[in-house]
Amino acid sequence: MIELDGLTKRFGNKVAVDHLSCRIRPGMVTGFLGPNGAGKSTTMRMMLDLDNPTGGSVRIDGKHYRELQEPLKHIGALLDAKSMHGGRSAYNNLLCLAQSNRIPASRVSHVLDTVGLSAVAGKKSKGFSLGMGQRLGIAAALLGDPEILMFDEPVNGLDPEGIHWIRNLMKALASDGRTIFVSSHLMSEMALTADHLIVIGQGRLLADTSMADFIQENSRSYVRMRSPEQERLRDALHSAGIVAVEAGNGTLEIDAATTEQLGEFAAGHGIVLHELSSQRASLEEAFMQMTAGSVEYHAHSDSDGRQPPPVGPHWGDQWNQQAGTAPGDDPKGV
């Protein structure tokens, strides 16, 4: 288990993490979400004692990271796959880590096989593709067979087969009773992987809840009905005090009833239905709803009156003029 208690980090006047308290429990995949600049990477670095907190504390199974003997046997992490020594082979990168934590050399070959890199074990990591580098970073996290694993953007650079593999790996490790903590911007992937969510914005805790509850609490759920007898269906619903909103294309949307209730209602009135479906927002929609007020950097569409620059040798100067800056200036915020 990882416990954060009032964790705070300031960089000058900037508060990156603001009194963050939560528990990351074993036996499940916990997703760590937040907009860019929310403090996710800083939080994960403080968990591993790579950054010193301004206030508060992090405990890993009741201890500070620096108190752990042979820490790779307790917690494995992938924060930056590029941190591997490019001049060393995949095998030797892992062997150095193993020797520093008294991990048997046999584990090196085992984890390389687990991540699918056995065939390139002798090749220098500087020649690896982004996806291969990610696999090597995951192998390093698994090296000590730890009970706690942390991944920051683990599917970055992986092909569909690799994404499917890491998703199943994290689920299998969690079902084994391990603590899995993963940060990702890919909402569709997080929706398929995480059981629990911790969401932060501007360094503060916004949510600490199950995936299902997060979506339910931050989005609208409704039932969609479509019938060739739309007017008759609408009138029947109205007579029963059920509010139905016309949504175009001959469909009605009802908030305060279930599909079972509405199906029985239509059958009782002899109304033919062509569609009766329960609609729920995606994780992405729920996330956007919750974090709308915590986004630090907002992009703007062309509706603000400025047109995107044409392609050409002087496009930068033309864009600067539209932005109100002189040629050669750095148009801040553009």
Secondary structure, DSSP 8 states (H G I E B T S, - for coil): -EEEEEEEEEETTEEEEEEEEEEE-TTEEEEEE--TTSSHHHHHHHHTTSS--SEEEEEETTB-GGG-SSGGGTEEEES-GGGS-TTSBHHHHHHHHHHHTT--THHHHHHHHHTT-GGGTTSBGGG--HHHHHHHHHHHHHTT--SEEEEESTTTT--HHHHHHHHHHHHHHHHTT-EEEEE-S-HHHHHHH-SEEEEEETTEEEEEEEHHHHHHHTS-EEEEEE-TTHHHHHHHHHHTT--EEE-STTEEEESSS-HHHHHHHHHHTT---SEEEEEE--HHHHHHHHHGGG-S-----GGGS-----SSTTHHHHHHHHHT--TTS--TT-
